[in-house]
């Protein structure tokens, strides 16, 4: 899997969700695109591989907020590359 600078990776789905075109992945992408609209930015990267979602926005403030939410909900840091 390619690593994009400023990309968040989260183990989110079962491993059978293995492509961006999977219905579950498409549904999550729609959510991310709505968030991007709300923040006036763009979803710049979205990829799904064996249940792991990697994504990024062109808004550093939004990326920071998402990382903080993930850290608080999981009890451990999300991976930020």
C-alpha positions in Angstrom: 0.0 0.0 0.0 1.4 3.4 -0.9 2.0 5.9 1.9 0.6 9.4 1.3 2.1 12.2 3.3 -0.5 13.4 5.8 -2.6 10.3 5.6 -4.6 8.7 8.4 -4.8 4.9 8.5 -7.5 3.2 10.6 -8.3 -0.5 10.9 -12.0 0.0 10.4 -13.7 -2.9 8.6 -13.4 -6.7 8.4 -10.6 -7.9 6.0 -13.1 -8.8 3.3 -13.6 -5.1 2.7 -10.7 -4.9 0.4 -11.4 -2.2 -2.2 -12.5 1.4 -2.5 -15.5 0.1 -4.5 -16.9 -2.2 -1.7 -20.4 -0.9 -0.6 -19.2 -0.4 3.0 -16.2 1.5 1.8 -18.3 3.6 -0.6 -20.7 4.5 2.3 -17.8 5.6 4.5 -16.3 7.7 1.6 -19.6 9.5 1.3 -19.4 10.4 5.0 -15.9 11.7 4.5 -16.9 13.8 1.5 -19.8 15.3 3.5 -17.3 16.3 6.2 -15.0 17.8 3.6 -17.9 19.9 2.3 -18.7 21.1 5.8 -15.1 22.2 6.4 -14.8 23.7 2.9 -12.0 21.3 1.9 -11.4 18.3 -0.3 -10.9 14.6 0.4 -7.5 14.2 -1.3 -6.9 10.5 -0.7 -9.1 7.4 0.0 -8.0 3.8 -0.1 -9.2 0.6 1.5 -7.0 -2.5 1.8 -8.0 -5.6 3.9 -10.3 -3.5 6.1 -7.8 -0.7 6.7 -8.9 2.7 5.5 -6.4 5.4 4.6 -7.6 8.9 3.9 -6.6 12.5 4.0 -8.0 16.0 3.5 -6.3 19.2 2.4 -7.1 20.8 5.7 -4.5 20.3 8.5 -7.0 21.5 11.2 -9.5 18.9 10.2 -6.9 16.2 10.1 -5.8 17.1 13.6 -9.4 17.0 14.9 -9.9 13.6 13.4 -6.8 12.3 15.0 -7.9 13.6 18.4 -11.3 11.9 18.0 -9.7 8.6 17.0 -7.2 8.8 19.9 -10.0 9.5 22.4 -12.3 6.7 21.1 -9.7 4.0 20.8 -7.5 4.8 23.7 -4.4 4.6 21.6 -3.0 6.9 18.9 -4.2 6.6 15.3 -1.4 6.1 12.8 -0.6 9.4 11.0 2.0 9.2 8.2 
